[in-house]
Amino acid sequence: MSINKESDVAANLQIGPTDVGMVRIYVEGEGIELPLDFDPDEATEIAEELLAAAEAAREISQGSKPKGKPRPRGPARR
């Protein structure tokens, strides 16, 4: 599935700290529970990429060309 392909799949997303100092992104959907743990520096990188993607999407929706393409993330480490 590519980033631009629409899907009808629904999932819940939770984000928070763990008791061992990691940041967990927890995805739960039909038949799947996916805990993804990141150290704080990785979580900061992800947050920056989300902000950059949001800005690019905002520019696209307003009809202007995005300044930069967000780089794709590699596989999450657990």
C-alpha positions in Angstrom: 0.0 0.0 0.0 1.4 3.4 -0.9 1.0 6.6 1.1 -1.5 8.0 -1.4 -3.8 4.9 -1.5 -7.0 5.4 0.4 -8.2 2.7 2.8 -11.4 1.9 4.7 -9.4 0.3 7.5 -10.0 2.0 10.9 -7.6 1.9 13.8 -7.1 3.5 17.2 -3.9 5.3 18.0 -2.5 5.9 21.4 0.8 7.7 22.2 2.5 8.0 25.6 5.5 7.2 27.7 6.3 3.8 29.0 7.6 3.0 32.5 11.0 2.3 31.1 11.5 5.7 29.5 10.4 4.9 25.9 7.7 6.6 23.9 5.1 4.1 22.7 2.9 4.5 19.7 0.2 1.9 20.0 -2.0 1.0 17.0 -5.0 -1.2 17.5 -7.4 -2.2 14.7 -9.4 -5.1 13.5 -7.3 -8.2 14.5 -4.1 -6.3 15.2 -2.4 -4.8 18.2 0.9 -3.1 17.3 3.0 -1.5 20.1 5.9 0.5 18.6 8.5 1.8 21.1 11.0 4.6 20.4 13.7 6.3 22.5 12.9 9.9 23.2 15.2 11.2 20.4 13.5 8.9 17.8 10.1 10.1 19.0 11.3 13.7 18.6 12.3 12.9 15.0 8.9 11.3 14.3 7.1 14.4 15.7 9.2 16.7 13.5 8.3 14.5 10.5 4.6 14.7 11.4 4.8 18.5 11.6 6.6 18.7 8.2 4.0 16.4 6.6 1.2 18.4 8.1 2.7 21.6 6.7 3.1 20.0 3.3 -0.4 18.7 3.3 -1.7 22.2 4.3 0.2 23.8 1.4 -1.2 21.2 -1.0 -4.7 21.7 0.2 -4.3 25.5 -0.3 -3.0 25.0 -3.8 0.6 25.8 -3.4 3.6 23.5 -3.9 5.1 21.9 -0.8 8.5 23.1 0.2 9.9 19.7 0.8 8.8 16.1 0.6 8.8 14.3 4.0 11.2 11.5 4.0 9.8 8.0 4.5 10.4 6.3 7.9 12.1 3.0 8.0 10.8 0.0 9.9 10.0 0.8 13.5 12.2 -0.7 16.2 10.6 -2.4 19.1 
